[in-house]
């Protein structure tokens, strides 16, 4: 679990191989967004490489915003 732009981001494995779900509370709604990007799964909670960690947070945040806009 990490925070980007005051939004708490979590990522979990989905139902199949290489399937991941990004979960966040955004503008008062619980949003789930699907991705197959394994680098996001690897780096979202690992800040040992700051650049990759920041890219993963930015990507996960954009998934949440896009999912919210498509409601």
C-alpha positions as CSV (number, residue, x, y, z in Angstrom):
1,X,0.0,0.0,0.0
2,X,1.3,3.4,-1.0
3,X,0.0,7.0,-1.4
4,X,0.0,9.2,-4.5
5,X,-1.7,12.6,-4.6
6,X,-3.4,11.8,-1.3
7,X,-4.9,8.6,-2.8
8,X,-4.1,5.3,-1.0
9,X,-3.2,2.7,-3.7
10,X,-3.2,-1.0,-3.2
11,X,-2.6,-3.8,-5.6
12,X,-3.6,-7.5,-5.5
13,X,-3.3,-10.5,-7.7
14,X,-6.3,-11.1,-9.9
15,X,-7.9,-14.5,-10.9
16,X,-5.5,-15.5,-13.6
17,X,-1.8,-15.5,-14.4
18,X,-0.5,-12.0,-14.8
19,X,-3.8,-10.4,-13.7
20,X,-3.7,-7.6,-11.1
21,X,-6.3,-5.4,-9.5
22,X,-5.5,-1.8,-8.3
23,X,-7.8,-0.7,-5.5
24,X,-8.2,2.8,-4.2
25,X,-10.7,5.1,-2.5
26,X,-11.1,8.0,-5.0
27,X,-13.4,10.9,-4.5
28,X,-15.5,9.0,-2.0
29,X,-15.8,5.8,-4.1
30,X,-14.0,2.5,-3.9
31,X,-12.5,2.0,-7.3
32,X,-11.1,-1.3,-8.7
33,X,-9.0,-1.2,-11.9
34,X,-7.6,-4.2,-13.8
35,X,-4.1,-4.3,-15.2
36,X,-1.6,-6.9,-16.6
37,X,1.4,-4.7,-15.9
38,X,3.6,-6.8,-13.6
39,X,6.1,-4.0,-13.1
40,X,3.4,-2.1,-11.3
41,X,2.7,-5.1,-9.1
42,X,6.5,-5.4,-8.4
43,X,7.3,-1.8,-7.7
44,X,4.1,-0.2,-6.2
45,X,5.0,-1.4,-2.7
46,X,8.8,-1.5,-3.1
47,X,10.6,1.8,-2.9
48,X,14.2,0.4,-3.2
49,X,14.3,2.0,-6.7
50,X,12.7,5.4,-6.3
51,X,12.2,6.0,-10.1
52,X,10.5,2.7,-10.7
53,X,8.4,3.1,-7.6
54,X,7.3,6.6,-8.7
55,X,6.4,5.3,-12.2
56,X,4.3,2.5,-10.7
57,X,2.5,4.9,-8.4
58,X,1.8,7.3,-11.4
59,X,0.5,4.4,-13.5
60,X,-1.7,3.0,-10.8
61,X,-3.1,6.4,-10.1
62,X,-3.9,6.9,-13.8
63,X,-5.7,3.6,-13.9
64,X,-7.9,4.6,-10.9
65,X,-8.7,8.0,-12.4
66,X,-9.6,6.5,-15.8
67,X,-11.8,3.8,-14.1
68,X,-13.5,6.6,-12.1
69,X,-14.1,8.7,-15.2
70,X,-15.7,5.6,-16.9
71,X,-18.3,5.0,-14.2
